[in-house]
Amino acid sequence: MSLPTGYYAFEWSGGTFEVQLRPGGEFWCPRFAAPATWQFSGGTLAIDWGKYGEYVLRLSGDALAGGARGNESDWRKMRFLRAFTPQEALVSASVWRLRSGDEEPLLVQFRADGRFVCPSRAGTFSYRLEGDSVLIEWDSLSNDRLQLDMAAKAMAGSTLCCPLCAASSAVRLEYVERLPADVP
């Protein structure tokens, strides 16, 4: 038996918040970001959350329950919310090569926390997925909408707003590699 990757509700005495069991044993929580891993074996989930501690939870019905390693009175519970969409699995925490016209290609990042990072452009930008479209929000006045081609691991569209591209140019992004979810 295995646990599905995706979104989970993580509960403790201080409240409930969302965490992710990501492929490759990566545990991620946007609210409490830290390098972290998970392993599931024999009905037991072990989480090593770095500075936030280690937890052991056992499968019980449709939920997981347990606590801090060595102190189960410091209880924790987890409940599956939903699986990653194929689009989320591909785009979230990844590096892509952006090409526009004759300009030099740039590497850009789609961070797990929703930030869009372009090392050659200062600023805080974001992205969101809307089905097979990726909306890049460069600032409050300009956005780019790109069509995602899952099979080709590529995105394309015409842009009027990309500050790195020639005006009204076609852009194409090609998948390069995964990023750790906890990249600052």
N, C-alpha and C positions, 0 to 999 in steps of 0.2 A: 504494500500500500504506500502511496505517496500523497503529499499535500499539494493542492493546486497552487501555482503562483498567482499572485494577485493582491487585492486589497483585503485587509482584515481590521476589525475593531479590536483594539488592545485596551483592556480594562484593568484598573488597579484602584486602590482606595482613594486616589486623588482625581479620578475621573476616567473618561474614555477618549481615545484618539485613534486616528488611522495610522496603520503601518502597512508595509508591503513586504511580502515574501517574493523576492525577485529571482529570476533564473540564476543558476550557478551558485546558489547558497548565499546570496546577498540579501541581508535584512536592511530595510530602509524606513526611516521615519522622518518626514520633512520637519515636523515640530521639534524633534530631538535628534538632530543630525549628528551622526558619528559613524566611523567605520564599524560595521557589524556583519555578522554571519549567522546563518541558521543551518541546522541539520535535522533531518527527520528519519528516525529508525525505530522499528518495533513499536510504533504507536506513540513515540515520545519525540517532542520537538525541543531541541536545545538551541538557545539563542545566546550568542556572545555579543553583547551590545557595547563593548568597550567601556568607556567611562560611566555608562548607565547600568552596568552590571551584567550578570549571567542569569539566565532563567531556564527552568525546565518545566515544560507543560505536557500533560498527557492527554491523548485523545479520549474524549468522553462524549459519546453520542455525536452531535454535530458541532461540538465546540472543543476547545482545549483549555485545560485548567491545571494550575500548579503554582509555582512561586519562584522566588529567588533561589539560586542553587545553594543548598545547605540550610535554607530557612523558608520552608513552604508557608509559614505563617505570614510572610511578606508576599501575599497572594497576587497572582496575575491570571487573567482569562483572555482568550482570543476567540473570535468568531469570524468565519469567512464572510466577506461582503460580496465580492465579485472577482472574476478573473480579469486579467488584462485583455484589452481588445488587441487584435493583431497589430493595429496601428500604434498603440501605446507600447507594445513589446518591441517594436522596431525603432520608434523615434525617441522615447524617453531614455535619457542617459546615453546619448550617442554623439558621434562626430561625423560631420558631412563635409564634402567638398563643394563649395558654391562656385559656379561658373557663370559669367555674364559677358557675352560678346567676346571681344579680344582682350579683356582684362585678365590679369594674373589670377588664377583660382585662389580662393581663400578657404581655410578650414574654419568651420563654425560648429558650435556645440548646442545641443538641445539637452539641458540639464534636467535631472529627475524632478527638481522642484519647480519646473515651469519657466526657468530662466533660459533665454536665448543669448548665447555669448558669441561675440565676434571679436577676437583679440585685436583686430586692427581698427576697431571703432569703440571709443570710450562711451560708456553709458550703461544703463540698466534696461534691458529689453526682455520681452517675454514671448511665449508662444502658447498656443492651445490647439488641440485637435478637434476637428468637427467632421466626423466621419472620415472620408478619404482626403479631406483638405487640412492643410496646416496653415494656421493664421499666425504670422509673425508680426508682433506689435512693436514697431521701432520706437514710437513715442505716442503721445496722446493724439496726434494728428495724422499719423501715417501707419498703414498696415499693408502687408503683402499676403495674399492668399495663393498657396501653391497646391497643386494636385499631387497626391501621393500615389505612386505606382508601386504597390507592395511586391509584385513579382520581380521587378527590376531593381528594387531598393533605391528608388530615385524619386525626386520631386521636380516639378516644372511648372512654370507659369510666366505670365508677363507681369512686370512690375512697374509701377509708377512711383514707388515710394522708397525702394531700397537705397539708402544713402551711400552704399558702396558701389552701386552699379550706374551705368550710363542711364540717362533719363529714358523712360519708356522702353526698357530693354527686356529681352527674354532671359530668364534665369533658369538654371538647372542645378539641382543638388544631388550628389551621389553619396551613398552610404560609405563610410570609411571603417568605423570600428565602434565598439561599446566603450562607454565611460563608466567608472565606478559611480554609483548613485550619490555618494557622499562628497563629490568634488566640491570644494568651497567656491 
